[in-house]
Amino acid sequence: MNQLTLSHALTALGGGQSITAFFLVLGRVSPLFVLAPLFSAKQIPKQVRGIVAVALAIGMTGLAMHGQQLPAQPLEVAGLMVVQLLVGILFAFAIGALLAAVQTAGGLADILSGFSFGATVDPINGNPGGVFSELYALIGVMLFIAIGGDAWMLRGMARTFTLIPLTKAPQFASLASAAELSFTSIFTSALEVAAPVVLTLLITDVAFGMVSRVVPQLNVFSVAFPLKVGVSLLAVSATLPFLGGWLSNQIYTSVATALHAF
């Protein structure tokens, strides 16, 4: 009786092919909730993230298994699951590297302005960081939602099933080069975001160095620290409005880079 009930349940769900396709899709979608921005936020309970991952997998299973004949052997299915995890990790890492670059830019501003001495806990990922690091991380996530980055990410994930069907494997050399490009772009993008603040604080340091040579009696360190804090706040306030346009372009580039690797 139990075997008949299980057979009827599998038939109602579309048979073993649909069950296998669902778990393969879940394997590709799951890295989004570990590495991708917003979906991997620590504020979202693990149970909620799991439910959303299952819901996305159910919604994409029909698209993913269209025209596919999935194997029934456990070893072959296990090999396909490894491929899905690799594809999902690369795609999620390409998007997550963008927000990591924004937070790194805040870290550079913290080091140069002196805010790094008072490290606090970042509410997005739970890691310790400075004031500007937290600020940039929060604003980056807010802009990510405002410009529809989550929708772009889901469209890109759905596109991967067309570029790499469930039964196909990508070229691992291209995956490795795309992962390397995403990793190296973190520091480059961080410099692009933090460049105005870095240059402003560098000029401020040079100015105080000249003042210390002209007026050696002046205790530059006691005067420079509060002024550098004020200058850094002004510089960050002046450059943050331009972060939205930069982030929009970079999200499109990150998704395109990840899809091009497939």
N, C-alpha and C positions, 0 to 999 in steps of 0.2 A: 504493500500500500504506500509506503514511504517512497519507494522507487517510482511508482506511478505518479505520485504527487510531484516529485522532483522533475520527472520528465515533462509533465504538463506545465510546470513553472518555467522550465527552460524553453519549451515551445512558445509559451506566451511572450517570453522576452526576446524571441527571435532565434532561439537555438544556441548551441555552443559557440558559434561564430560571433554572435553579438556579445556574449559574455567575455570571450577572449579579446575582442576589439575594445570593449569597455575598459578592461584592465590595462591594455596597452596604451590607450588614450590617457587613462589616469596616470600612468607612468610618465608620459610626456608633459602633462599639465602640472603635476605635483611640484616640480622645481620652481614654478612661479611663486609658490607659497613659502619658499625657503630663501630665494635669492632676489626676486623681483621687488621693486618698490611698491609700497602700499599693501600689496597682497601678503607680504611677509612681516608686516608691522607687529611689534610685540603687544600692542594694545588689543589686537584681535585675538580672542581665545583660540587655542589649538583646535577645539571642537568645531568652532565656526569655520575656521580655515579648511578643515577636513570636509565639512558639509558643502562648502562652496566648491572645493576641488571636485568632489563627486558630482555635483550638479553640472559643472562645466564639462566634465568627462561624459556625462549622459547626453548633454546637448551636442557635443562634437562627435559622438560615436557614429551617428548616421553618416556624417560627412566623411569621416575617416575610413569607414569600411566600404564606401561606395566603389564597386567594381573590384574589390579585393577578395582573394581566397586565402584565408588564414590557415596556417598549419594546425594540426591537432596534436602533434608530438610535444611533450613537455619540454624537451631540450631545445627544440626550435622556438617555442614560445618564450623560453627564458632568454635565448639569444636576442629575440626581437625586443624583449623588455629592456635589456641592457642598451640597445640602440635608442629606444624611446627616451630612456633616462639621459643619455648623452645629448640627444637633440634638445630636450627640454632644459638641461643644465646650461648648454651654450646659449640658447635663446634668452633664458632668464638672466644669465650673467651679463649678456650684452646690454640689457636694459638696466640692470642693477648697477653696472659700472658707471652709468651716467649720474645717478644720484650719489654714488660714492665719490665721484669727482666733485660734485657740488659741496658735499660735506668736507672733503679734503681742502677745498678752497677756503672754507670757514676755518679749518685748522691752521692754514697758513696765516690767515689774518689774526688768529689767536696768538700765534707764536710771535709775530712781529709787533703786535700791539700790547702784549703783556697779559692778555686775558687767559693765557694758557696756565698761569700760576693758580688760577681758581677753577680747576676742572670740576664739572658736574656730570650727571648721568643723562645721556641722550634718551629722551622718551621714545624715539622712533625704533631704535635697535637695542637699547639697553646698554650701550657702550659708554665709557667715560669720555668726556670731551669738554672743550671750552665753550664760552658763551656764543661766539660767532659760529662755531661748529654746529651747535644746536640750532641756532637761528637759521643758518643756511639749510640744514636738514629739514626743518619744519616748513620753511618757505618753499623748498624744492618739492616736497610732497604736495603742498597746497597748489603750487603751479602745475604739477603733474596731473592733479585731478581737474584743475580749472581748464587746461587746454585739451582735455580728453585723452591724456596719455594712457589711461587704463583701457579705453576703447581701442586705441591703436595697438596696444599690446595684445589684446584678445584677437583682433583681426589678424595680426601677424602670426599668432599661434595657430589660428585656423588655416592660414595660408601655408604653414609648414606641412600640413597633411596633403596638400596638393603637390608641393615640391618634393617631399619625401613621404611616400605612402607607407603604411604600416609594415608592408612586406619588403620594403627596400631599405638599404643602408647607405648613408652618405659617404662621401670620400673623407676619411679621417684626417688626411693631410690638410684639407680645406677647413675642417673643424678646428684643428690645432692652430692654423694661422689666424682664423677669426678670433679664437680665444686669446691668442697673443696680442692681436690688434686691440681688442677690447681692454685687456689689462694695461697695455702701454698707454692707451688713450686716457686713463684715469688721471695721471699726473699732468699730461698736456692740457686736458680740459680744465683741471683745477687751476693751472696757471692762467688760462684764458679768463676764468671767472674772477680770480683774485688779483689779476694784473693791476687794475686801477688802485686797489687798496695797497698792494705791495709797493708800487711806484710812489704813491703818496707818502707812505711811512718811510720809504727809503730817502726821499727828499727831506722829510722832517728830521731824520737822523743826521743827514749831511748838514742841515742848517744848525742843529744843536752842536755838532762837532765844530763848525766854524765859530759858533758863539763861545764855546769853551776855550778856543784858542785866543779869541779876542779878549774875553773876560775870564781869565783863569780862576778868579776868586769865586765865581758863581758855581754853586753846586748843581751841575747840569742834571745829574741823575734824579734829584728830588723834584726838579722842575719839569724834566722831560716826560716822566712817566704819566702824570695826569694830562699833560697836553697831548701826548701820543694817543691816549685813550679817547680824548675828545676828537682828535683828527681822524682816528680810525672809525669812530661812530659816524662822523660826517661823510667820510668816503664810502662807507657801506650803505648809508642811507641814499647817497647819490647814485650808486651803481645798481642797487637791487631792482629798480624799475625796469632795467634792461635785461634782467635775468630771464624773464618770461619768453621773450623772443628767441634768445639763445637756446633755452631749454627745448622749445618747440622744434627748432631746427635739428637739435642734437638727438631728440627722440626719433624723429623721422630717419636720421642717418643711422642710428643704432639698430632700429628695426630692419632697415634696408641692408645693413652690413650682416646682420644675423641671417636674414633670408638669402643673401647672396652666397653665403658659405654653404648653403644646402644645394 
